Amino acid sequence: MSFLIAQSLINGVILGTLYLMMAIGFTLVFGVMRIVNFAHGEFYMIGAFMALIGVTWLGLPYPVTLALTVVVAILLGVLVERVVFRPFRSDELSGMIASLGLALILQNGILILFGPDPQAFPSMASGVYRLGELIVPKSRALTLAVGVVILFGFYLMLMHTRFGRGLRALVQDQEVAALYGVRLEIMYPLGLGIGVALAAVAGGLMAPLFGVSPFIGATPLLKAFIVVILGGLGSIPGAALAAMLLGLIESFTTSFVSAAAADILTFALVVLVLLVRPSGILGRGEA
């Protein structure tokens, strides 16, 4: 029993890290563009395929592949902002519909190129770590470690750099940010690019664990949306708390009950939070 509890704890933290990366990217794009980006899950899927191509086709080391995934994803985000979202900047509904169209284009494009079958991803680390009775596969430990480093790096950038302060100002109030000299025409595409990169690198990190297919984007998008609701829109500490809570609930409930029960408990929690605190666990209510 203690072994199963420990394994569930590790799996829950890994899931929480994935959900947090997705939720931060989702929130960032919403804060910058004022658009609910339904293509966010497809960027996760694109990141998984980029990692697959880098490792299996090009023979690149996994860390190099992840770094290239981030760079390519940022460039893709900049392109998407200019081509897809910029024409609808003043019309949130049209922008949301455009994101749905983009999601369909990306998914079906990958479907045409790679087919519908799941793609096997080689293990990035063999063997296990043993801590008493606890057995941790090195591949999962690597995923968790890299995910934590990426999230910590993003936090440092957001809180301690001029670009990060400008990004936070833009998310809080675009008009005030412009008055204080934030260059909106630069921040819009880069903000979207960073949000896309977080989703893509999450896909690249999770590909060795969960596999790769054109249809893997829907679930991470849904979980990111749930994390944002639970934690409070715009609250990174709230997102972190909600992501870990969601990951642990799913992992423990799946291990001790069933996956269906985990889904029921997750959505029951969402309803409860919305009833008790509509702004989220750490969100700020309307004044």
C-alpha positions as CSV (number, residue, x, y, z in Angstrom):
1,M,0.0,0.0,0.0
2,S,2.8,2.5,0.9
3,F,4.5,1.7,-2.4
4,L,1.3,2.5,-4.3
5,I,0.8,5.7,-2.4
6,A,4.4,6.8,-3.2
7,Q,4.0,6.0,-6.9
8,S,0.7,7.9,-7.0
9,L,2.3,10.9,-5.4
10,I,5.1,11.0,-8.0
11,N,2.7,10.5,-10.9
12,G,0.5,13.2,-9.5
13,V,3.3,15.7,-9.2
14,I,4.4,15.0,-12.8
15,L,0.8,15.5,-14.0
16,G,0.6,18.7,-12.0
17,T,3.7,20.0,-13.6
18,L,2.2,19.3,-17.1
19,Y,-1.0,21.0,-16.2
20,L,0.8,24.0,-14.7
21,M,2.8,24.5,-17.9
22,M,-0.3,24.3,-20.0
23,A,-2.3,26.6,-17.7
24,I,0.3,29.3,-17.5
25,G,0.6,29.4,-21.3
26,F,-3.2,29.4,-21.6
27,T,-3.5,32.3,-19.1
28,L,-0.7,34.2,-20.7
29,V,-2.2,34.1,-24.1
30,F,-5.6,35.1,-22.7
31,G,-4.1,37.9,-20.8
32,V,-2.1,39.3,-23.7
33,M,-4.6,38.7,-26.6
34,R,-7.9,38.7,-24.6
35,I,-8.8,35.6,-26.6
36,V,-9.6,32.1,-25.4
37,N,-7.1,30.1,-27.5
38,F,-8.8,26.8,-28.4
39,A,-5.7,25.9,-30.4
40,H,-3.6,25.8,-27.2
41,G,-3.9,22.0,-27.0
42,E,-2.8,21.6,-30.6
43,F,0.4,23.5,-29.8
44,Y,1.0,20.8,-27.2
45,M,0.5,18.2,-29.9
46,I,2.8,20.1,-32.3
47,G,5.5,20.2,-29.6
48,A,5.3,16.4,-29.1
49,F,5.7,15.9,-32.9
50,M,8.6,18.3,-33.0
51,A,10.4,16.3,-30.3
52,L,9.6,13.1,-32.1
53,I,11.1,14.4,-35.3
54,G,14.2,15.8,-33.6
55,V,15.0,12.6,-31.7
56,T,14.0,9.8,-34.1
57,W,14.4,11.4,-37.6
58,L,17.2,13.9,-37.1
59,G,19.0,12.0,-34.3
60,L,19.4,15.0,-32.1
61,P,20.0,14.7,-28.3
62,Y,16.8,15.1,-26.3
63,P,17.9,18.4,-24.6
64,V,18.8,19.9,-27.9
65,T,15.5,18.8,-29.3
66,L,13.6,20.5,-26.4
67,A,15.6,23.7,-26.9
68,L,14.8,23.8,-30.6
69,T,11.2,23.0,-29.8
70,V,11.0,26.2,-27.7
71,V,12.6,28.3,-30.3
72,V,10.4,27.0,-33.2
73,A,7.3,27.3,-31.0
74,I,8.1,31.0,-30.2
75,L,8.5,31.7,-33.9
76,L,5.3,29.8,-34.7
77,G,3.5,31.9,-32.0
78,V,4.7,35.1,-33.5
79,L,3.6,34.0,-37.0
80,V,0.2,33.0,-35.6
81,E,-0.3,36.3,-33.9
82,R,0.4,38.3,-37.1
83,V,-1.6,36.1,-39.5
84,V,-4.4,34.7,-37.4
85,F,-5.1,36.8,-34.3
86,R,-4.0,40.3,-35.2
87,P,-6.9,41.0,-37.7
88,F,-9.3,40.1,-34.8
89,R,-7.6,42.0,-32.0
90,S,-10.7,44.2,-31.4
91,D,-13.2,41.4,-31.8
92,E,-12.8,38.7,-29.1
93,L,-15.5,36.4,-30.5
94,S,-14.0,36.4,-34.0
95,G,-10.6,35.7,-32.5
96,M,-12.0,32.8,-30.5
97,I,-13.6,31.4,-33.6
98,A,-10.3,31.9,-35.5
99,S,-8.5,29.9,-32.8
100,L,-11.0,27.0,-33.3
101,G,-10.3,27.1,-37.1
102,L,-6.5,27.1,-36.3
103,A,-6.9,24.1,-34.1
104,L,-8.7,22.2,-36.9
105,I,-6.0,23.2,-39.4
106,L,-3.1,22.1,-37.2
107,Q,-4.7,18.8,-36.2
108,N,-5.7,17.8,-39.7
109,G,-2.4,19.0,-41.1
110,I,-0.6,16.6,-38.8
111,L,-3.1,13.9,-39.5
112,I,-2.4,14.2,-43.2
113,L,1.4,14.2,-42.7
114,F,1.7,11.4,-40.1
115,G,-1.6,9.5,-40.2
116,P,-3.9,8.7,-37.3
117,D,-1.9,6.0,-35.6
118,P,0.0,6.8,-32.4
119,Q,3.8,7.2,-32.8
120,A,6.2,5.4,-30.5
121,F,8.7,7.7,-28.7
122,P,11.9,6.2,-27.6
123,S,12.7,6.2,-23.8
124,M,15.0,9.1,-22.9
125,A,16.4,7.4,-19.8
126,S,16.6,3.7,-18.9
127,G,16.7,2.3,-15.4
128,V,15.1,3.3,-12.2
129,Y,16.0,5.2,-9.0
130,R,15.3,3.2,-5.8
131,L,14.5,5.0,-2.6
132,G,13.7,2.2,-0.2
133,E,10.5,0.6,-1.5
134,L,9.9,3.5,-3.8
135,I,10.9,2.9,-7.5
136,V,11.1,5.9,-9.8
137,P,11.7,5.4,-13.5
138,K,14.5,7.7,-14.6
139,S,12.5,8.8,-17.5
140,R,9.8,10.2,-15.2
141,A,12.4,11.8,-12.9
142,L,14.0,13.5,-15.9
143,T,10.6,14.8,-17.1
144,L,9.8,16.2,-13.6
145,A,13.2,17.8,-13.2
146,V,13.2,19.5,-16.6
147,G,9.6,20.7,-16.1
148,V,10.5,22.3,-12.8
149,V,13.6,24.0,-14.3
150,I,11.5,25.4,-17.1
151,L,8.8,26.7,-14.8
152,F,11.4,28.2,-12.5
153,G,13.1,29.9,-15.4
154,F,9.8,31.3,-16.6
155,Y,9.1,32.6,-13.1
156,L,12.4,34.4,-12.9
157,M,11.9,35.9,-16.4
158,L,8.4,37.1,-15.5
159,M,9.3,38.6,-12.1
160,H,12.9,39.8,-12.5
161,T,13.4,41.1,-16.1
162,R,12.2,44.2,-17.9
163,F,10.5,42.1,-20.5
164,G,8.7,40.1,-17.8
165,R,7.5,43.3,-16.0
166,G,6.2,44.6,-19.3
167,L,4.4,41.4,-19.9
168,R,2.8,41.5,-16.5
169,A,1.7,45.1,-17.1
170,L,0.2,44.2,-20.4
171,V,-1.8,41.4,-18.8
172,Q,-3.1,43.7,-16.1
173,D,-4.1,46.7,-18.2
174,Q,-3.1,47.2,-21.8
175,E,-3.9,50.9,-21.9
176,V,-1.9,51.7,-18.8
177,A,1.0,49.5,-20.0
178,A,1.1,51.5,-23.3
179,L,1.2,54.8,-21.3
180,Y,4.2,53.5,-19.4
181,G,6.1,52.8,-22.6
182,V,5.4,49.1,-23.1
183,R,5.7,48.5,-26.8
184,L,2.5,46.6,-27.6
185,E,3.4,45.7,-31.1
186,I,6.4,43.8,-29.8
187,M,4.8,42.3,-26.7
188,Y,1.7,40.9,-28.4
189,P,3.5,38.5,-30.7
190,L,6.2,37.6,-28.1
191,G,3.6,37.0,-25.4
192,L,1.7,34.7,-27.7
193,G,5.0,33.0,-28.7
194,I,6.0,32.3,-25.1
195,G,2.5,30.9,-24.3
196,V,2.8,28.6,-27.4
197,A,6.3,27.6,-26.3
198,L,5.1,26.5,-22.9
199,A,2.5,24.3,-24.4
200,A,4.9,22.9,-27.0
201,V,7.7,22.1,-24.6
202,A,5.1,20.4,-22.3
203,G,4.2,18.2,-25.3
204,G,7.9,17.5,-25.9
205,L,8.4,16.6,-22.2
206,M,5.4,14.3,-22.0
207,A,5.9,12.6,-25.3
208,P,8.2,9.9,-24.0
209,L,5.7,9.1,-21.2
210,F,2.3,9.3,-23.0
211,G,3.2,8.8,-26.7
212,V,2.5,11.0,-29.7
213,S,-0.6,11.2,-32.0
214,P,-2.6,14.0,-33.7
215,F,-5.3,13.7,-31.1
216,I,-3.4,14.2,-27.8
217,G,-4.1,18.0,-27.6
218,A,-7.7,17.9,-26.3
219,T,-7.1,16.6,-22.8
220,P,-4.2,18.9,-21.9
221,L,-6.3,21.9,-23.1
222,L,-9.3,20.8,-21.0
223,K,-7.1,20.3,-17.9
224,A,-5.4,23.7,-18.5
225,F,-8.9,25.3,-18.6
226,I,-9.9,23.5,-15.3
227,V,-6.7,24.6,-13.6
228,V,-7.4,28.2,-14.6
229,I,-10.9,28.0,-13.3
230,L,-9.8,26.4,-10.0
231,G,-6.7,28.7,-9.4
232,G,-8.2,32.0,-10.6
233,L,-7.6,33.6,-13.9
234,G,-4.3,35.5,-13.9
235,S,-3.0,34.0,-10.6
236,I,0.2,32.0,-11.1
237,P,0.3,30.9,-7.4
238,G,-3.4,29.8,-7.8
239,A,-2.6,27.9,-11.0
240,A,0.3,26.2,-9.3
241,L,-1.8,25.1,-6.4
242,A,-4.7,24.0,-8.6
243,A,-2.4,22.1,-11.0
244,M,-0.8,20.1,-8.2
245,L,-4.2,19.5,-6.6
246,L,-5.7,18.3,-9.9
247,G,-2.7,16.1,-10.7
248,L,-2.8,14.4,-7.2
249,I,-6.5,13.9,-7.3
250,E,-6.3,12.2,-10.7
251,S,-3.3,10.1,-9.8
252,F,-4.6,8.8,-6.4
253,T,-8.2,8.3,-7.6
254,T,-7.1,6.5,-10.7
255,S,-4.8,4.2,-8.6
256,F,-7.3,3.4,-5.8
257,V,-10.7,3.7,-7.6
258,S,-10.8,4.2,-11.4
259,A,-10.1,6.7,-14.1
260,A,-13.9,7.4,-14.4
261,A,-14.1,8.2,-10.7
262,A,-11.1,10.6,-11.2
263,D,-13.0,12.5,-13.9
264,I,-16.2,12.7,-11.7
265,L,-14.2,14.0,-8.7
266,T,-12.4,16.6,-10.9
267,F,-15.5,18.1,-12.3
268,A,-17.3,17.9,-8.9
269,L,-14.4,20.0,-7.5
270,V,-14.8,22.5,-10.3
271,V,-18.5,22.9,-9.6
272,L,-17.8,23.3,-5.9
273,V,-15.2,26.0,-6.4
274,L,-17.4,27.9,-8.8
275,L,-20.2,27.8,-6.2
276,V,-18.1,28.8,-3.2
277,R,-15.5,31.0,-4.8
278,P,-16.3,31.9,-8.5
279,S,-13.1,33.9,-8.9
280,G,-11.0,30.7,-8.1
281,I,-9.0,29.6,-5.1
282,L,-6.5,32.5,-5.2
283,G,-8.3,34.7,-7.8
284,R,-9.4,38.2,-7.2
285,G,-13.1,38.8,-7.2
286,E,-14.7,41.8,-9.0
287,A,-14.5,45.0,-7.0
